[in-house]
Amino acid sequence: MEDSMGMRIKYLRQKHNFTQREVGEFLDISQSLLAKVESNERNLDITKILKLCDLFNVSEEYLIFGKGNYDKNTIAFRKDNKSINLKTIARMNRIINNLKYMKELYEENYTDD
């Protein structure tokens, strides 16, 4: 497992086949700042961390602390759709996570145990 948030960001970025430039543009930061974040020389503010969580479909707990898991099933989808911009991918992931949460709520409240 990656030991620091910067290392996790780099790992996830590479797993999703995104460049530093692409992710930097998505976060509205420079490629060089993202490189410093990935090498643990700089930190991101919480709004940028939350944007990365949506982009990579991971929890805040995973990205910040390395606890928990991330949904590896979405990686193949992203690699096949490189032409889709990163904002669209992040929005789709947010929708997917909301649907999962709604399903959990439904199962807790409306299914027989």
Secondary structure as the mmCIF struct_conf table of DSSP 4:
data_model
#
loop_
_struct_conf.conf_type_id
_struct_conf.id
_struct_conf.beg_label_comp_id
_struct_conf.beg_label_asym_id
_struct_conf.beg_label_seq_id
_struct_conf.end_label_comp_id
_struct_conf.end_label_asym_id
_struct_conf.end_label_seq_id
BEND BEND1 ASP A 3 SER A 4
HELX_RH_AL_P HELX_RH_AL_P1 MET A 5 LYS A 15
TURN_TY1_P TURN_TY1_P1 HIS A 16 ASN A 17
HELX_RH_AL_P HELX_RH_AL_P2 GLN A 20 LEU A 27
TURN_TY1_P TURN_TY1_P2 ASP A 28 ASP A 28
BEND BEND2 ILE A 29 ILE A 29
HELX_RH_AL_P HELX_RH_AL_P3 GLN A 31 GLU A 38
TURN_TY1_P TURN_TY1_P3 SER A 39 ASN A 40
BEND BEND3 GLU A 41 ARG A 42
HELX_RH_AL_P HELX_RH_AL_P4 ILE A 46 PHE A 56
TURN_TY1_P TURN_TY1_P4 ASN A 57 ASN A 57
STRN STRN1 VAL A 58 VAL A 58
HELX_RH_AL_P HELX_RH_AL_P5 GLU A 60 PHE A 65
BEND BEND4 GLY A 68 GLY A 68
STRN STRN2 TYR A 70 TYR A 70
TURN_TY1_P TURN_TY1_P5 LYS A 72 ASN A 73
HELX_RH_AL_P HELX_RH_AL_P6 THR A 74 ASP A 80
TURN_TY1_P TURN_TY1_P6 ASN A 81 SER A 83
BEND BEND5 ILE A 84 ILE A 84
HELX_RH_AL_P HELX_RH_AL_P7 LEU A 86 TYR A 110
BEND BEND6 THR A 111 THR A 111
#
